[in-house]
Amino acid sequence: MTAVATFARDEYFISNGSETFALSVRDTAWRVFGLGCSALFYELDVDALVASFSTGTYELEREGVQTDNGSTIRLTVETPAIEVDPSRHGVLQRIYVEMNARGQSLTPTLLIDNTEVVLTAITNSVRSTVEIAQHRTGRVFGLRLASTTLAQRVDLFGVEMDVYAPTPAKGVGA
């Protein structure tokens, strides 16, 4: 296996030809690009991250460009899971998503105990908090937001889940 890598904008970019990853040295977070490349190069004087693919050579993550070589951009973001308590169920009451989708649609998928529940798509045009009412029980909760047709930037500021974990009555439960 051959790998290529470069350092740019406080991130290490690494590709094995099948997948490309970026590791931020600021917050030690990984990003996955969803495609592999055969060469990576960072041109410091013009701040250009260049990658080679089977279809050509392109500049990656160029500021102000809202498409991927003319195609819309896919986005998938998943929150860390919340585990209520291994000995009992909790009740997910509401999900709060603070974002600016710029008029584009994102599809939320609720993840409960390894089960996926696709919810109604959400759209907004300015920064606001979208409230999604729920009443679902489970032990582990997470949320995935996805879109396959983004033509503009999406700003995601936060996701919170309101989970009620009832305390068992004295002498009852675990």
Rosetta blueprint (number, residue, H / E / L):
1 M L
2 T L
3 A L
4 V E
5 A E
6 T E
7 F E
8 A E
9 R L
10 D L
11 E E
12 Y E
13 F E
14 I E
15 S E
16 N L
17 G L
18 S L
19 E L
20 T E
21 F E
22 A E
23 L E
24 S E
25 V L
26 R L
27 D L
28 T L
29 A L
30 W E
31 R E
32 V E
33 F L
34 G L
35 L L
36 G L
37 C L
38 S L
39 A E
40 L E
41 F E
42 Y E
43 E E
44 L H
45 D H
46 V H
47 D L
48 A E
49 L E
50 V E
51 A E
52 S E
53 F E
54 S L
55 T L
56 G E
57 T E
58 Y E
59 E E
60 L E
61 E L
62 R L
63 E L
64 G L
65 V L
66 Q L
67 T L
68 D E
69 N L
70 G L
71 S E
72 T L
73 I E
74 R E
75 L E
76 T E
77 V E
78 E E
79 T L
80 P L
81 A L
82 I E
83 E E
84 V L
85 D E
86 P L
87 S L
88 R E
89 H L
90 G E
91 V E
92 L E
93 Q E
94 R E
95 I E
96 Y E
97 V E
98 E E
99 M E
100 N E
101 A L
102 R L
103 G L
104 Q L
105 S E
106 L E
107 T E
108 P E
109 T E
110 L E
111 L E
112 I E
113 D L
114 N L
115 T E
116 E E
117 V E
118 V E
119 L L
120 T L
121 A L
122 I E
123 T E
124 N L
125 S L
126 V L
127 R L
128 S E
129 T E
130 V E
131 E E
132 I E
133 A E
134 Q E
135 H E
136 R E
137 T E
138 G E
139 R L
140 V E
141 F E
142 G E
143 L E
144 R E
145 L E
146 A E
147 S E
148 T E
149 T E
150 L E
151 A L
152 Q L
153 R L
154 V L
155 D E
156 L E
157 F E
158 G E
159 V E
160 E E
161 M E
162 D E
163 V E
164 Y E
165 A L
166 P L
167 T L
168 P L
169 A L
170 K L
171 G L
172 V L
173 G L
174 A L
